[in-house]
Amino acid sequence: MSQYQQLLLILHLALRHSPAIDHAAALARASGARLHIATLIPALKLLSLLEEGDREKARERYLQDHHDWLEDQSKLLRGRGIEVTTEVAWADDMEQDILDHVKELQPDLLIKEIQQESALKRTFFTPLDWHLLRHCPVPVYLVGGAHHVLPRRIVAAVDASAGGPENSELNDRIIHQASSLAIQCDAELHLLYAYDITEDYLEELGGGLKLSELTKGLRKELEQSFLKLAGRYGVPANRRHFILGHPVSALSEFANKHNIDVIVMGRVQYHGVEKLLGSTTEHILYQVPCSVLAV
């Protein structure tokens, strides 16, 4: 049975030739899933300068132009045996409109191209992609600069130090989603844990122990936890990666070195300052040369 039944692709107005179309189409074809493509158009402020009658005509022409283009794209996809439906609509609140589509359609995946935002802009405004990562009830597949439209190498990024049933369940969901995607695409699945032991953290825990002794002990404990998790899911030894470094930089370097197409990560809800600064998964979007599937 197919891992996916329904996919929802959200297209950005300015990205008519978005690689997300090819990625969504390839995944739909491989899985036999239905694909719904929605182009949501934010209100155009320039139209407010026109007279009311002219404004409505301009809106209709603008909408029709995008509808015609999208219909041409869908015909090409249907010719490849993909079941496609399309929609072009105005969006008063982009985030809420996307979430409404998700609620109505109940897709297995929400697919969208990563919208690059500068660090300065992220300081003052929360990017749309971050909003979706925080509030979307289904896995979010954000398409980046992947090497292949259908993934060949997928890495599940887990946290072997996570304690408690909630974090353990998140690791399980990450691996399940990564495995499902790998099965559907006949891709290679890797498991990775990037651990970052800061000196301050070790000194707090260390008491009378030397820093080097505590580092060695903690590393061994984390590695055993990671290997146990990998063994539970039958991940081959040559596809288990236990590496030192901050998760963002470590994952970026690993993705570059091993030509990874998709990183599957967990989404964690933050509050206060952490919510303002963004999570590891949110910052990964602007660092890695591949797509991110957030669970």
Backbone as CSV, one residue per row, in Angstrom:
resi,resn,N_x,N_y,N_z,CA_x,CA_y,CA_z,C_x,C_y,C_z
1,MET,0.837,-1.204,0.000,0.000,0.000,0.000,0.872,1.255,0.000
2,SER,0.435,2.276,-0.725,1.188,3.515,-0.812,1.309,4.188,0.548
3,GLN,2.450,4.832,0.791,2.664,5.574,2.030,1.865,6.879,2.035
4,TYR,1.564,7.397,0.843,0.862,8.673,0.731,-0.378,8.528,-0.151
5,GLN,-1.456,9.179,0.254,-2.700,9.167,-0.510,-3.018,10.545,-1.093
6,GLN,-2.693,11.604,-0.326,-3.026,12.969,-0.740,-1.882,13.915,-0.406
7,LEU,-1.452,14.693,-1.401,-0.399,15.683,-1.213,-0.960,17.068,-1.523
8,LEU,-0.539,18.052,-0.738,-0.956,19.440,-0.961,0.284,20.279,-1.239
9,LEU,0.326,20.895,-2.423,1.433,21.769,-2.804,0.953,23.213,-2.803
10,ILE,1.645,24.058,-2.058,1.356,25.492,-2.037,2.402,26.204,-2.878
11,LEU,1.945,26.938,-3.894,2.864,27.666,-4.763,2.890,29.143,-4.406
12,HIS,4.096,29.697,-4.398,4.267,31.128,-4.161,4.016,31.866,-5.472
13,LEU,3.385,33.009,-5.380,3.011,33.782,-6.557,4.193,34.046,-7.490
14,ALA,5.333,34.435,-6.915,6.471,34.846,-7.742,7.317,33.676,-8.229
15,LEU,6.965,32.442,-7.819,7.801,31.285,-8.147,7.073,30.334,-9.089
16,ARG,6.736,30.843,-10.258,6.003,30.012,-11.212,6.774,28.754,-11.586
17,HIS,8.077,28.883,-11.704,8.897,27.738,-12.104,9.596,27.133,-10.885
18,SER,8.867,27.078,-9.802,9.400,26.539,-8.551,9.758,25.059,-8.691
19,PRO,10.913,24.649,-8.173,11.269,23.223,-8.182,10.309,22.393,-7.340
20,ALA,9.536,23.053,-6.479,8.579,22.331,-5.645,7.550,21.593,-6.499
21,ILE,7.231,22.143,-7.687,6.286,21.470,-8.581,6.848,20.116,-9.005
22,ASP,8.109,20.116,-9.422,8.740,18.863,-9.868,8.867,17.865,-8.729
23,HIS,9.203,18.350,-7.536,9.348,17.461,-6.379,8.007,16.845,-6.001
24,ALA,6.968,17.679,-5.946,5.642,17.185,-5.581,5.130,16.207,-6.633
25,ALA,5.352,16.517,-7.908,4.896,15.646,-8.992,5.617,14.304,-8.957
26,ALA,6.925,14.330,-8.713,7.694,13.082,-8.668,7.228,12.203,-7.514
27,LEU,6.954,12.811,-6.367,6.505,12.051,-5.210,5.090,11.509,-5.431
28,ALA,4.227,12.320,-6.062,2.867,11.877,-6.356,2.883,10.705,-7.333
29,ARG,3.739,10.781,-8.333,3.823,9.712,-9.321,4.366,8.428,-8.700
30,ALA,5.386,8.559,-7.856,5.990,7.382,-7.226,5.033,6.698,-6.265
31,SER,4.198,7.489,-5.603,3.309,6.941,-4.578,1.886,6.681,-5.072
32,GLY,1.558,7.258,-6.240,0.193,7.136,-6.727,-0.774,8.037,-5.984
33,ALA,-0.226,9.024,-5.252,-1.070,9.928,-4.457,-1.723,10.990,-5.334
34,ARG,-2.858,11.491,-4.883,-3.492,12.638,-5.525,-2.704,13.895,-5.146
35,LEU,-2.600,14.813,-6.083,-1.866,16.053,-5.840,-2.786,17.253,-6.064
36,HIS,-2.941,18.065,-5.025,-3.706,19.310,-5.161,-2.717,20.470,-5.115
37,ILE,-2.755,21.307,-6.146,-1.859,22.463,-6.225,-2.668,23.730,-5.991
38,ALA,-2.307,24.468,-4.969,-3.008,25.716,-4.644,-2.047,26.890,-4.778
39,THR,-2.406,27.837,-5.615,-1.656,29.088,-5.717,-2.460,30.156,-4.989
40,LEU,-1.929,30.602,-3.870,-2.618,31.609,-3.056,-1.954,32.959,-3.273
41,ILE,-2.741,33.932,-3.664,-2.207,35.235,-4.057,-2.548,36.287,-3.014
42,PRO,-1.534,36.901,-2.418,-1.830,37.963,-1.439,-2.441,39.172,-2.130
43,ALA,-3.231,39.933,-1.404,-3.885,41.114,-1.964,-2.855,42.090,-2.527
44,LEU,-3.136,42.624,-3.703,-2.219,43.561,-4.350,-2.575,44.992,-3.954
45,LYS,-1.665,45.645,-3.262,-1.939,47.000,-2.765,-2.126,48.001,-3.901
46,LEU,-1.447,47.753,-5.040,-1.539,48.684,-6.155,-2.964,48.783,-6.698
47,LEU,-3.729,47.676,-6.570,-5.089,47.678,-7.095,-5.983,48.674,-6.361
48,SER,-5.617,48.989,-5.130,-6.442,49.921,-4.350,-6.411,51.326,-4.924
49,LEU,-5.442,51.610,-5.809,-5.336,52.934,-6.423,-6.303,53.103,-7.591
50,LEU,-6.872,51.971,-8.060,-7.780,52.016,-9.193,-9.212,52.277,-8.736
51,GLU,-10.025,52.732,-9.680,-11.451,52.862,-9.406,-12.041,51.488,-9.161
52,GLU,-13.145,51.426,-8.439,-13.695,50.134,-8.017,-13.966,49.197,-9.194
53,GLY,-14.586,49.722,-10.267,-14.887,48.875,-11.426,-13.636,48.367,-12.090
54,ASP,-12.650,49.244,-12.295,-11.375,48.857,-12.905,-10.630,47.881,-12.010
55,ARG,-10.772,48.088,-10.694,-10.082,47.223,-9.739,-10.566,45.778,-9.867
56,GLU,-11.883,45.592,-9.986,-12.437,44.245,-10.099,-12.015,43.576,-11.392
57,LYS,-11.987,44.338,-12.489,-11.551,43.789,-13.768,-10.086,43.384,-13.712
58,ALA,-9.264,44.215,-13.073,-7.836,43.916,-12.947,-7.625,42.658,-12.099
59,ARG,-8.400,42.537,-11.031,-8.306,41.346,-10.180,-8.675,40.087,-10.951
60,GLU,-9.742,40.166,-11.746,-10.185,39.008,-12.518,-9.157,38.611,-13.571
61,ARG,-8.591,39.608,-14.265,-7.578,39.311,-15.284,-6.341,38.694,-14.651
62,TYR,-5.945,39.251,-13.526,-4.749,38.764,-12.815,-4.943,37.313,-12.382
63,LEU,-6.113,37.024,-11.827,-6.438,35.682,-11.368,-6.519,34.704,-12.541
64,GLN,-7.145,35.138,-13.621,-7.311,34.281,-14.792,-5.962,33.933,-15.414
65,ASP,-5.061,34.894,-15.445,-3.720,34.662,-16.002,-3.015,33.532,-15.254
66,HIS,-3.084,33.579,-13.931,-2.441,32.533,-13.131,-3.189,31.208,-13.237
67,HIS,-4.490,31.284,-13.357,-5.287,30.063,-13.508,-4.928,29.355,-14.816
68,ASP,-4.785,30.126,-15.908,-4.439,29.542,-17.205,-3.059,28.890,-17.161
69,TRP,-2.110,29.580,-16.532,-0.757,29.010,-16.426,-0.767,27.718,-15.623
70,LEU,-1.476,27.716,-14.499,-1.510,26.539,-13.638,-2.215,25.375,-14.330
71,GLU,-3.241,25.676,-15.095,-3.952,24.620,-15.820,-3.045,23.989,-16.883
72,ASP,-2.213,24.801,-17.530,-1.245,24.264,-18.502,-0.268,23.316,-17.811
73,GLN,0.182,23.689,-16.614,1.091,22.832,-15.862,0.421,21.521,-15.471
74,SER,-0.837,21.611,-15.055,-1.543,20.415,-14.614,-1.785,19.445,-15.765
75,LYS,-2.009,19.969,-16.976,-2.189,19.100,-18.141,-0.934,18.280,-18.403
76,LEU,0.226,18.918,-18.238,1.491,18.197,-18.416,1.626,17.080,-17.391
77,LEU,1.224,17.369,-16.153,1.328,16.374,-15.088,0.344,15.227,-15.303
78,ARG,-0.860,15.561,-15.733,-1.842,14.506,-16.011,-1.371,13.607,-17.135
79,GLY,-0.636,14.190,-18.086,-0.077,13.403,-19.172,0.957,12.399,-18.697
80,ARG,1.473,12.618,-17.487,2.443,11.683,-16.892,1.764,10.720,-15.930
81,GLY,0.435,10.726,-15.948,-0.308,9.771,-15.134,-0.541,10.208,-13.703
82,ILE,-0.416,11.493,-13.426,-0.611,12.011,-12.067,-2.005,12.605,-11.940
83,GLU,-2.707,12.251,-10.883,-4.036,12.804,-10.619,-3.869,14.166,-9.950
84,VAL,-4.231,15.230,-10.678,-3.972,16.591,-10.212,-5.244,17.425,-10.195
85,THR,-5.418,18.191,-9.132,-6.446,19.224,-9.085,-5.740,20.536,-8.774
86,THR,-6.324,21.651,-9.221,-5.656,22.947,-9.041,-6.629,23.991,-8.507
87,GLU,-6.040,25.054,-8.004,-6.838,26.144,-7.425,-5.998,27.407,-7.405
88,VAL,-6.600,28.508,-7.793,-5.974,29.826,-7.680,-6.931,30.717,-6.908
89,ALA,-6.459,31.339,-5.846,-7.361,32.144,-5.017,-6.590,33.266,-4.327
90,TRP,-7.331,34.312,-3.977,-6.746,35.410,-3.205,-6.592,34.971,-1.754
91,ALA,-5.566,35.481,-1.113,-5.316,35.133,0.287,-5.218,36.407,1.120
92,ASP,-6.138,36.575,2.047,-6.098,37.733,2.938,-5.096,37.523,4.077
93,ASP,-4.984,36.268,4.509,-4.050,35.900,5.572,-3.368,34.610,5.126
94,MET,-2.148,34.732,4.585,-1.490,33.598,3.938,-1.344,32.394,4.859
95,GLU,-0.845,32.618,6.068,-0.659,31.501,7.003,-1.989,30.809,7.305
96,GLN,-2.992,31.578,7.656,-4.278,30.996,8.030,-4.939,30.309,6.842
97,ASP,-4.810,30.902,5.649,-5.404,30.279,4.464,-4.754,28.939,4.160
98,ILE,-3.439,28.848,4.334,-2.746,27.573,4.117,-3.218,26.543,5.141
99,LEU,-3.301,26.955,6.403,-3.749,26.041,7.452,-5.194,25.603,7.225
100,ASP,-6.023,26.502,6.695,-7.408,26.147,6.373,-7.444,25.085,5.273
101,HIS,-6.568,25.225,4.292,-6.485,24.231,3.220,-6.072,22.873,3.782
102,VAL,-5.122,22.893,4.692,-4.667,21.648,5.316,-5.806,20.989,6.084
103,LYS,-6.541,21.791,6.832,-7.656,21.264,7.622,-8.727,20.645,6.732
104,GLU,-8.998,21.303,5.611,-10.050,20.822,4.714,-9.617,19.589,3.936
105,LEU,-8.379,19.593,3.447,-7.913,18.524,2.561,-7.338,17.333,3.316
106,GLN,-6.790,17.574,4.529,-6.174,16.511,5.334,-5.108,15.751,4.550
107,PRO,-4.117,16.453,4.011,-3.081,15.776,3.216,-2.099,15.009,4.106
108,ASP,-1.386,14.080,3.497,-0.324,13.368,4.217,0.899,14.269,4.375
109,LEU,1.104,15.159,3.391,2.215,16.109,3.441,1.763,17.458,2.905
110,LEU,2.256,18.530,3.527,2.142,19.872,2.967,3.492,20.165,2.323
111,ILE,3.494,20.468,1.037,4.741,20.704,0.298,4.809,22.169,-0.117
112,LYS,5.970,22.768,0.076,6.153,24.180,-0.254,7.640,24.446,-0.440
113,GLU,7.965,25.360,-1.330,9.370,25.728,-1.486,9.818,26.585,-0.309
114,ILE,11.051,26.391,0.141,11.599,27.227,1.209,11.668,28.666,0.721
115,GLN,11.127,29.559,1.522,11.145,30.990,1.196,12.311,31.622,1.940
116,GLN,13.372,31.937,1.209,14.576,32.467,1.830,14.327,33.850,2.424
117,GLU,14.732,34.011,3.683,14.583,35.299,4.370,15.921,35.682,4.989
118,SER,16.272,36.946,4.912,17.538,37.407,5.486,17.488,37.352,7.007
119,ALA,18.685,37.255,7.613,18.769,37.229,9.073,18.195,38.506,9.672
120,LEU,18.406,39.622,8.991,17.887,40.900,9.489,16.367,40.893,9.496
121,LYS,15.761,40.418,8.426,14.302,40.375,8.350,13.735,39.426,9.391
122,ARG,14.439,38.293,9.616,13.962,37.319,10.603,14.012,37.881,12.015
123,THR,14.843,38.909,12.221,14.941,39.536,13.541,13.648,40.258,13.897
124,PHE,12.995,40.827,12.891,11.803,41.639,13.134,10.495,40.957,12.762
125,PHE,10.556,40.002,11.831,9.333,39.337,11.369,9.523,37.821,11.361
126,THR,8.530,37.103,11.860,8.586,35.647,11.837,8.240,35.170,10.435
127,PRO,9.155,34.443,9.753,8.895,33.997,8.387,7.667,33.081,8.303
128,LEU,7.021,33.079,7.143,5.863,32.230,6.915,6.204,30.764,7.156
129,ASP,7.371,30.333,6.689,7.765,28.933,6.862,7.871,28.566,8.339
130,TRP,8.340,29.504,9.159,8.426,29.237,10.605,7.030,29.092,11.201
131,HIS,6.113,29.938,10.747,4.722,29.839,11.227,4.155,28.456,10.909
132,LEU,4.420,27.984,9.684,3.902,26.679,9.279,4.542,25.556,10.090
133,LEU,5.843,25.664,10.346,6.516,24.656,11.156,5.922,24.589,12.561
134,ARG,5.494,25.715,13.058,4.978,25.768,14.429,3.513,25.358,14.543
135,HIS,2.743,25.575,13.478,1.295,25.410,13.621,0.646,24.399,12.690
136,CYS,1.347,23.934,11.669,0.721,23.006,10.726,0.544,21.634,11.379
137,PRO,-0.650,21.047,11.327,-0.908,19.768,12.000,-0.407,18.537,11.248
138,VAL,0.100,18.713,10.031,0.626,17.571,9.275,2.100,17.833,8.964
139,PRO,2.868,16.793,8.618,4.275,16.999,8.271,4.443,18.018,7.142
140,VAL,5.475,18.848,7.265,5.731,19.918,6.299,7.004,19.601,5.521
141,TYR,6.863,19.479,4.203,7.984,19.161,3.316,8.391,20.450,2.618
142,LEU,9.512,21.034,3.064,9.978,22.299,2.520,11.112,22.033,1.539
143,VAL,10.879,22.362,0.289,11.799,22.018,-0.791,12.928,23.042,-0.881
144,GLY,14.153,22.532,-0.801,15.341,23.364,-0.942,16.121,22.952,-2.178
145,GLY,17.424,23.168,-2.155,18.255,22.877,-3.325,18.668,21.427,-3.418
146,ALA,17.701,20.518,-3.443,18.016,19.083,-3.504,18.604,18.720,-4.862
147,HIS,19.389,17.644,-4.865,20.052,17.199,-6.078,19.099,16.472,-7.018
148,HIS,18.111,15.778,-6.458,17.191,14.984,-7.267,15.741,15.316,-6.891
149,VAL,14.843,15.312,-7.881,13.442,15.617,-7.573,12.815,14.495,-6.738
150,LEU,13.273,13.267,-6.978,12.846,12.157,-6.133,14.045,11.781,-5.267
151,PRO,13.926,11.912,-3.944,15.079,11.716,-3.062,15.771,10.364,-3.248
152,ARG,17.090,10.400,-3.206,17.881,9.168,-3.249,18.560,8.899,-1.914
153,ARG,18.857,9.964,-1.191,19.464,9.822,0.132,18.694,10.677,1.135
154,ILE,18.223,10.033,2.186,17.419,10.689,3.219,18.090,10.451,4.561
155,VAL,18.166,11.487,5.387,18.733,11.321,6.726,17.695,11.724,7.768
156,ALA,17.487,10.849,8.743,16.609,11.146,9.874,17.484,11.684,10.998
157,ALA,17.260,12.932,11.390,18.044,13.578,12.442,17.306,13.432,13.768
158,VAL,17.869,12.637,14.676,17.219,12.352,15.951,18.016,12.951,17.104
159,ASP,17.427,12.914,18.293,18.079,13.403,19.502,18.164,12.245,20.487
160,ALA,19.319,11.611,20.541,19.492,10.436,21.399,19.548,10.795,22.870
161,SER,19.712,12.088,23.191,19.766,12.496,24.600,18.380,12.764,25.157
162,ALA,17.373,12.782,24.280,16.017,13.130,24.705,15.468,12.093,25.665
163,GLY,15.008,12.569,26.806,14.418,11.674,27.780,12.922,11.864,27.862
164,GLY,12.234,10.889,28.430,10.785,11.001,28.588,10.050,10.457,27.383
165,PRO,8.821,10.014,27.585,8.035,9.395,26.508,7.736,10.338,25.353
166,GLU,7.542,11.645,25.633,7.198,12.582,24.566,8.329,12.707,23.551
167,ASN,9.570,12.865,24.054,10.712,12.985,23.163,11.015,11.676,22.460
168,SER,10.811,10.570,23.165,11.013,9.256,22.554,10.032,9.048,21.408
169,GLU,8.803,9.485,21.599,7.784,9.369,20.548,8.136,10.245,19.356
170,LEU,8.728,11.402,19.603,9.123,12.277,18.503,10.202,11.601,17.658
171,ASN,11.195,10.990,18.314,12.207,10.232,17.570,11.560,9.149,16.722
172,ASP,10.588,8.460,17.290,9.889,7.396,16.558,9.169,7.970,15.337
173,ARG,8.529,9.125,15.507,7.798,9.729,14.393,8.758,10.196,13.294
174,ILE,9.905,10.723,13.703,10.912,11.167,12.733,11.378,9.978,11.890
175,ILE,11.727,8.892,12.556,12.229,7.718,11.840,11.127,7.105,10.980
176,HIS,9.908,7.079,11.490,8.794,6.532,10.719,8.569,7.343,9.438
177,GLN,8.566,8.670,9.545,8.371,9.504,8.368,9.515,9.350,7.379
178,ALA,10.743,9.314,7.889,11.909,9.155,7.020,11.871,7.806,6.317
179,SER,11.512,6.768,7.061,11.423,5.428,6.496,10.324,5.344,5.446
180,SER,9.168,5.958,5.721,8.063,5.963,4.769,8.466,6.640,3.462
181,LEU,9.146,7.790,3.589,9.591,8.510,2.395,10.627,7.694,1.625
182,ALA,11.542,7.060,2.352,12.580,6.251,1.705,11.973,5.063,0.967
183,ILE,10.998,4.401,1.588,10.327,3.265,0.946,9.620,3.709,-0.318
184,GLN,8.918,4.833,-0.232,8.157,5.321,-1.381,9.051,5.709,-2.537
185,CYS,10.229,6.225,-2.221,11.137,6.725,-3.263,12.270,5.759,-3.581
186,ASP,12.278,4.597,-2.910,13.367,3.625,-3.060,14.707,4.313,-2.784
187,ALA,14.742,5.063,-1.683,15.919,5.862,-1.331,16.712,5.219,-0.194
188,GLU,17.928,5.676,-0.033,18.830,5.224,1.022,18.521,5.999,2.298
189,LEU,18.297,5.289,3.405,17.957,5.943,4.670,19.131,5.923,5.638
190,HIS,19.489,7.091,6.151,20.554,7.229,7.144,19.960,7.771,8.440
191,LEU,20.635,7.470,9.548,20.224,7.970,10.861,21.384,8.768,11.436
192,LEU,21.082,9.968,11.932,22.147,10.850,12.414,21.773,11.486,13.747
193,TYR,22.774,11.575,14.612,22.618,12.337,15.851,23.823,13.250,15.992
194,ALA,23.594,14.553,15.994,24.653,15.535,16.195,24.564,16.029,17.631
195,TYR,25.609,15.764,18.418,25.562,16.166,19.824,26.536,17.310,20.063
196,ASP,26.122,18.241,20.889,26.898,19.444,21.177,27.046,19.565,22.683
197,ILE,28.222,19.247,23.207,28.470,19.318,24.652,29.276,20.576,24.941
198,THR,28.618,21.602,25.442,29.314,22.848,25.727,30.067,22.747,27.053
199,GLU,31.107,23.508,27.148,31.948,23.468,28.352,31.165,23.887,29.591
200,ASP,30.309,24.902,29.446,29.519,25.350,30.592,28.603,24.246,31.091
201,TYR,27.990,23.537,30.159,27.055,22.473,30.519,27.796,21.367,31.265
202,LEU,28.997,21.031,30.776,29.769,19.963,31.403,30.260,20.372,32.784
203,GLU,30.665,21.620,32.925,31.156,22.086,34.213,30.041,22.074,35.256
204,GLU,28.829,22.379,34.816,27.676,22.338,35.727,27.445,20.930,36.245
205,LEU,27.589,19.957,35.361,27.317,18.571,35.738,28.503,17.897,36.396
206,GLY,29.663,18.449,36.150,30.873,17.720,36.495,31.239,17.635,37.954
207,GLY,30.947,18.628,38.722,31.360,18.605,40.116,32.872,18.510,40.212
208,GLY,33.370,17.425,40.843,34.799,17.250,41.013,35.473,16.532,39.862
209,LEU,34.714,16.086,38.861,35.295,15.370,37.731,36.045,16.314,36.808
210,LYS,37.090,15.781,36.169,37.769,16.561,35.154,36.885,16.655,33.923
211,LEU,37.023,17.759,33.214,36.192,17.986,32.047,36.359,16.868,31.025
212,SER,37.584,16.438,30.782,37.861,15.397,29.792,37.203,14.076,30.173
213,GLU,37.200,13.760,31.471,36.596,12.507,31.929,35.083,12.539,31.737
214,LEU,34.480,13.670,32.040,33.035,13.791,31.906,32.624,13.776,30.444
215,THR,33.428,14.428,29.609,33.147,14.439,28.175,33.144,13.024,27.625
216,LYS,34.158,12.251,28.012,34.269,10.885,27.529,33.098,10.032,28.020
217,GLY,32.733,10.205,29.288,31.642,9.417,29.847,30.302,9.755,29.224
218,LEU,30.047,11.061,29.051,28.780,11.489,28.471,28.685,11.086,27.010
219,ARG,29.797,11.182,26.302,29.802,10.783,24.891,29.475,9.300,24.755
220,LYS,30.076,8.480,25.598,29.825,7.045,25.536,28.360,6.733,25.831
221,GLU,27.805,7.427,26.818,26.400,7.213,27.184,25.464,7.605,26.036
222,LEU,25.730,8.748,25.404,24.899,9.207,24.293,25.045,8.294,23.081
223,GLU,26.262,7.832,22.838,26.489,6.953,21.687,25.761,5.627,21.871
224,GLN,25.781,5.094,23.073,25.072,3.845,23.337,23.563,4.025,23.140
225,SER,23.051,5.164,23.584,21.628,5.460,23.401,21.283,5.545,21.922
226,PHE,22.150,6.186,21.151,21.925,6.327,19.708,21.976,4.963,19.009
227,LEU,22.971,4.146,19.348,23.097,2.834,18.725,21.915,1.931,19.063
228,LYS,21.402,2.070,20.266,20.231,1.290,20.667,19.023,1.682,19.822
229,LEU,18.857,3.005,19.597,17.757,3.491,18.773,17.906,2.998,17.335
230,ALA,19.127,3.084,16.795,19.378,2.641,15.420,19.132,1.142,15.280
231,GLY,19.551,0.371,16.300,19.363,-1.080,16.265,17.895,-1.464,16.307
232,ARG,17.109,-0.684,17.048,15.683,-0.980,17.158,14.985,-0.865,15.805
233,TYR,15.511,0.008,14.950,14.906,0.197,13.635,15.682,-0.511,12.521
234,GLY,16.687,-1.273,12.893,17.420,-2.053,11.897,18.226,-1.223,10.918
235,VAL,18.718,-0.062,11.341,19.537,0.774,10.469,20.931,0.156,10.351
236,PRO,21.420,-0.117,9.134,22.745,-0.721,8.954,23.845,0.128,9.592
237,ALA,24.909,-0.521,10.032,26.000,0.160,10.728,26.614,1.279,9.892
238,ASN,26.703,1.086,8.585,27.337,2.103,7.735,26.431,3.288,7.440
239,ARG,25.194,3.246,7.970,24.281,4.371,7.781,23.918,5.012,9.122
240,ARG,24.690,4.710,10.150,24.517,5.338,11.458,25.614,6.379,11.630
241,HIS,25.226,7.608,11.963,26.210,8.693,12.032,26.069,9.430,13.366
242,PHE,27.059,9.250,14.207,27.106,9.881,15.526,28.232,10.902,15.469
243,ILE,27.888,12.205,15.396,28.907,13.213,15.137,28.860,14.342,16.160
244,LEU,30.004,14.988,16.339,30.143,16.085,17.291,29.906,17.410,16.584
245,GLY,29.164,18.295,17.227,28.991,19.635,16.684,27.590,20.170,16.902
246,HIS,27.453,21.463,16.729,26.129,22.078,16.833,25.248,21.511,15.724
247,PRO,24.004,21.145,16.021,23.150,20.483,15.027,23.046,21.203,13.686
248,VAL,22.919,22.531,13.702,22.754,23.261,12.440,23.986,23.120,11.560
249,SER,25.160,23.418,12.109,26.389,23.337,11.308,26.749,21.901,10.976
250,ALA,26.523,20.974,11.932,26.856,19.569,11.700,25.982,18.971,10.598
251,LEU,24.691,19.256,10.629,23.778,18.737,9.609,24.074,19.339,8.243
252,SER,24.403,20.630,8.214,24.730,21.285,6.955,25.969,20.666,6.326
253,GLU,26.991,20.454,7.137,28.229,19.848,6.640,27.983,18.412,6.168
254,PHE,27.203,17.669,6.933,26.906,16.283,6.572,26.117,16.228,5.262
255,ALA,25.128,17.088,5.116,24.298,17.111,3.907,25.134,17.433,2.676
256,ASN,26.074,18.358,2.820,26.963,18.711,1.719,27.879,17.563,1.345
257,LYS,28.476,16.972,2.349,29.475,15.919,2.129,28.869,14.664,1.534
258,HIS,27.645,14.323,1.949,27.040,13.051,1.538,25.919,13.208,0.501
259,ASN,25.791,14.401,-0.073,24.777,14.648,-1.116,23.379,14.213,-0.660
260,ILE,23.000,14.674,0.524,21.679,14.337,1.075,20.591,15.129,0.358
261,ASP,19.487,14.470,0.049,18.379,15.125,-0.632,17.336,15.676,0.345
262,VAL,17.103,14.945,1.446,16.093,15.368,2.424,16.587,15.082,3.837
263,ILE,16.437,16.060,4.730,16.665,15.861,6.152,15.310,15.826,6.841
264,VAL,15.050,14.768,7.595,13.797,14.648,8.334,14.082,14.997,9.789
265,MET,13.376,15.994,10.309,13.627,16.505,11.653,12.319,16.664,12.416
266,GLY,12.441,16.798,13.718,11.273,17.029,14.554,11.012,18.514,14.734
267,ARG,9.747,18.832,14.979,9.361,20.210,15.282,9.064,20.300,16.764
268,VAL,9.706,21.241,17.444,9.503,21.419,18.891,8.881,22.774,19.126
269,GLN,7.870,22.821,19.979,7.206,24.085,20.293,8.013,24.859,21.335
270,TYR,8.328,26.108,21.017,9.083,26.956,21.926,8.230,28.138,22.385
271,HIS,8.648,28.733,23.463,7.936,29.893,23.992,8.964,30.953,24.384
272,GLY,8.504,32.171,24.561,9.369,33.244,25.044,10.531,33.522,24.107
273,VAL,11.745,33.660,24.686,12.932,34.009,23.909,13.246,32.941,22.873
274,GLU,13.102,31.644,23.239,13.395,30.576,22.299,12.484,30.668,21.081
275,LYS,11.231,31.034,21.299,10.295,31.162,20.183,10.714,32.324,19.287
276,LEU,11.218,33.400,19.892,11.657,34.561,19.127,12.870,34.227,18.262
277,LEU,13.817,33.484,18.827,15.060,33.175,18.121,14.895,32.063,17.100
278,GLY,13.927,31.179,17.313,13.705,30.090,16.378,14.387,28.812,16.814
279,SER,13.841,27.677,16.380,14.378,26.375,16.754,15.453,25.927,15.771
280,THR,16.101,24.812,16.088,17.117,24.244,15.203,16.529,23.966,13.823
281,THR,15.346,23.357,13.794,14.709,23.019,12.522,14.435,24.276,11.700
282,GLU,14.015,25.356,12.352,13.721,26.590,11.637,14.977,27.199,11.025
283,HIS,16.077,27.177,11.766,17.323,27.760,11.253,17.976,26.880,10.198
284,ILE,17.711,25.570,10.265,18.255,24.643,9.277,17.818,25.038,7.863
285,LEU,16.621,25.591,7.730,16.080,25.930,6.417,17.023,26.796,5.600
286,TYR,17.791,27.660,6.275,18.628,28.620,5.565,20.095,28.182,5.500
287,GLN,20.367,26.968,5.960,21.754,26.506,6.026,22.053,25.291,5.145
288,VAL,21.076,24.409,4.997,21.362,23.150,4.304,21.034,23.232,2.814
289,PRO,21.769,22.478,1.994,21.573,22.526,0.527,20.590,21.478,0.061
290,CYS,19.525,21.257,0.833,18.584,20.199,0.492,17.204,20.538,1.046
291,SER,16.288,19.611,0.919,14.929,19.805,1.442,14.852,19.362,2.894
292,VAL,13.828,19.850,3.587,13.618,19.503,4.992,12.184,19.007,5.158
293,LEU,12.043,17.826,5.756,10.727,17.303,6.106,10.596,17.395,7.611
294,ALA,9.704,18.271,8.076,9.553,18.530,9.501,8.329,17.791,10.035
295,VAL,8.557,17.024,11.106,7.519,16.165,11.688,7.013,16.810,12.976
